[in-house]
């Protein structure tokens, strides 16, 4: 059963903590993305990767870090430097990251700062 | 100016009517255009993609693209209560390194 999985579904973070959100895909897609969604706003790109061991900052990368050690995995760490991390985090993937590629989304992780 | 703009709504339509959603974009070299549907608390799912000027139909959904006017729309015919959701317009342009830019979404409510 092909698709994108994200875990956990809900995550609670205390002030000063780093947390890592998991994203795995078995679609054999080269490109993977992390977005953040806040109420009433569109999706904003945090980081993206078009190939293993390479990734680029998106529009709001400050306070976040990623790695791409395997094609199927693209974890996102929300660091204590991210001052307002409460949001819905969405992972997506696409075949190559080209201009006509469709991005497919995982189910999301809802992060709340306590 | 935002890269992708949508009417935020909410757009309320009676069951069986046509819902018309609009989206404008600022990057003239944009090449690919997508409509996603997002139910409350869920992730976006692709409804339509369109790349050339004109209309593209898929079931009850029609996407319309006019690159000269930098405008893309989505029509939902015979609207059903299950169509009640937020619809996101996304634009992928070469000048933005193929990254998708999303509008804030239009919330549609279909009244039974």
Contacts between the chains, C-beta under 8 A, distances in Angstrom:
chain1	res1	chain2	res2	distance
A	33	B	100	8.0
A	35	B	102	8.0
A	40	B	8	7.4
A	40	B	104	6.4
A	41	B	104	5.6
A	42	B	4	7.1
A	42	B	88	6.6
A	42	B	101	7.9
A	42	B	102	3.6
A	42	B	103	5.3
A	42	B	104	4.6
A	42	B	105	6.3
A	43	B	44	7.5
A	43	B	88	7.3
A	43	B	90	7.9
A	43	B	100	7.7
A	43	B	102	4.4
A	44	B	102	7.8
A	45	B	99	5.8
A	45	B	100	7.4
A	48	B	99	6.9
A	56	B	97	7.8
A	58	B	99	7.0
A	90	B	43	5.6
A	90	B	44	7.4
A	97	B	98	5.9
A	98	B	98	5.9
A	99	B	31	4.7
A	99	B	32	5.6
A	99	B	92	5.7
A	99	B	93	7.4
A	99	B	94	5.3
A	99	B	98	4.9
A	100	B	31	6.8
A	100	B	32	5.0
A	100	B	49	8.0
A	100	B	51	6.2
A	100	B	92	7.6
A	101	B	32	7.7
A	101	B	92	7.4
A	101	B	98	7.3
A	102	B	34	6.7
A	102	B	46	5.9
A	102	B	49	5.8
A	103	B	34	7.8
A	103	B	90	7.9
A	103	B	100	6.0
A	104	B	46	7.0
A	105	B	36	7.9
A	105	B	43	4.3
A	105	B	44	5.2
A	105	B	45	7.2
A	106	B	43	6.3
A	107	B	42	7.3
A	107	B	43	5.3
A	108	B	42	7.5
A	108	B	43	4.7
